[in-house]
Amino acid sequence: MQPSQQPSDIVWQEGRVTRSERARATGGAGATIWLTGLPASGKSTIAFAVEAALIERGRAAYVLDGDNVRHGLCGDLGFSADDRRENVRRVAEVARLVADAGTVAIVALISPEAAGRVSARQVHDEAGLPFVEVFMDTPLEVCEERDPKGLYARARAGTVQGLTGLDAPYERPDDADLILRSTTTSVADEVERVLDALAAAEAAALAAAQR
């Protein structure tokens, strides 16, 4: 049996490789782009397009998609309010580690509560890592028309409960770094806007580090 450990026994271990050395190996410093919005608002579409654009430019990038993380990392969680909070917390911590490794973590996650998104930003701020919150401001009626998984139709029929935007709340961001409206702009334009926001966040983080 393993001896029980107290929180004071758990110490962050510093490696021999610096963050700048990782950046040289991966093509650039790490950061997190956090896309939030209703189901079918376009989060995954933009996330994977941004990933492809960064890879093409020689930057290491990886998408942490809401569905994908529930296959493993968060596979033990349901969709209660508490489980959703834990889902957001876990993804935020993983994104921070990915960013610290010199990779751009691109999170596509409903993350319905403002507090969860604030906490996600905070863990990055504390680590000195750029964080860009992107709000996919797609109207509910457009999300319902898209409905690629049939979730809205099933929720309207009463076979799915707790769908965000219908019978579960979504707290719109008040101060997102970037707002995208996919009904009026193309994917290519949105990708460029995300990359511009990332560059601005990286410049701000560098300036803060040099103070």
Secondary structure by P-SEA (a helix, b strand, c coil): cccccccccbbbbbccccaaaaaaaacbbbbbbbbbbcccccaaaaaaaaaaaaaaacbbbbbbcaaaaaacccccccccaaaaaaaaaaaaaaaaaaaaaccbbbbbcccccaaaaaaaaaaaaaacbbbbbbbccccaaaaaaacccaaaaaaaaccccccccccbbbbcccccccccccccccaaaaaaaaaaaaaaaaaaaaaaaac
